[in-house]
Amino acid sequence: MNILIVGGGKVGISLADMLGVHGHQVTVIEMRDAVFVKNQRLVPTARHILGDGCNPVILREAGVENMDAVVAVTGDDEDNLVVAKLAKHEYGVARVIARINNPKNEWLFTPKLGVDIALSHASLLARLIHEELSLGDLVPLLKLSQGRISLAEIVIPPDSSAVGKRVEELQLPKDCVLATLLRDGHPLIPRSDTVLAAHDRVIALVQSDQQAHLVRTLAH
C-alpha cells in the first residue's frame, strides 16, 4: 500500500520504519530541516519530502491523490485536522488517520472533518487500564470489524459460578457465541447441554463492549 505520513517526529518516523518493514511504500513529510535530514538517515527506505503538510502544493508533490492512506501525526491538532480534511475532501483518500495530542480536542476528530480513525494517547491508555482492571481474566486474540468484535479466550477459574453449569444456563451477553472449548488440551464444540468445568479454556466471539459481561459470567 502507498501510505503518506505527515509529521516526521518520533511517532511519525517510527511508524514509517515499521510500515516499511511490512512492505508498504511510505512517504514522510516533515517541515523541520534538521529532522528531515535525520529522518533520511534513520529510514532510508522511505521517500522524504521537506515542507508543510498543510500546504496543498506539498501534498500534491507527495502524490496524495495516489495514496491508499494518509496519517497525520504532527504535534499540532489543528495541523492534523487540516491535513485530514484536505486528504479526504479535496483528494479523496480512502483512509485518513489523525493523531490527537490534546484530549480536549477529541470531539473535533470526526468523519465530517475528514478523520476516519482518530488516535488519542489518553483514550488508548484509559482503555488499556480499563481492560486490565475489568478484563484481567480475558485475553483478546483477534479484533474484527474495526475493533467492534473480538475473538477472545477466557479460562474458567475453579471458584467461578459457571463451573458445573450447562451452556444454556449461562447468562451470556446478547451478541456472544462460544466458538470452541479446550479441556485438557482437547477441543470441544460447545453445545447447549455442554457442562463447563474448572480450567476450561473458552474461546468466544463477542462484541468488544460486552467483554466485561462475558468475564462476569465465566470468571466470577
C-alpha positions, 0 to 999 in steps of 0.5 A: 500500500502507498501510505503518506505520513505527515509529521516526521517526529518520533511517532511519525518516523517510527511508524514509517520504519515499521510500515516499511518493514511490512512492505508498504511504500511510505512517504514522510513529510516533515517541515523541520530541516534538521529532522528531515535530514535525520529522518533520511538517515534513520529510514532510508527506505522511505521517500522524504519530502521537506515542507508543510503538510498543510500546504496543498502544493506539498501534498500534491508533490507527495502524490496524495491523490495516489495514496491508499492512506494518509496519517497525520501525526504532527504535534499540532491538532489543528495541523492534523485536522487540516491535513485530514480534511484536505486528504479526504475532501479535496483528494479523496483518500480512502483512509485518513488517520489523525493523531490527537495530542490534546484530549480536549480536542477529541470531539473535533476528530470526526468523519465530517472533518475528514478523520476516519480513525482518530488516535488519542494517547489518553483514550488508548491508555484509559482503555488499556487500564480499563481492560486490565482492571475489568478484563484481567481474566480475558485475553483478546486474540483477534479484533474484527470489524474495526475493533467492534468484535473480538475473538477472545479466550477466557479460562474458567477459574475453579471458584467461578459460578459457571463451573458445573453449569450447562451452556444454556444456563449461562447468562451470556451477553446478547451478541456472544457465541462460544466458538470452541472449548479446550479441556485438557488440551482437547477441543470441544464444540460447545453445545447447549447441554455442554457442562463447563468445568474448572480450567476450561479454556473458552474461546468466544466471539463477542462484541468488544463492549460486552467483554466485561459481561462475558468475564462476569459470567465465566470468571466470577 
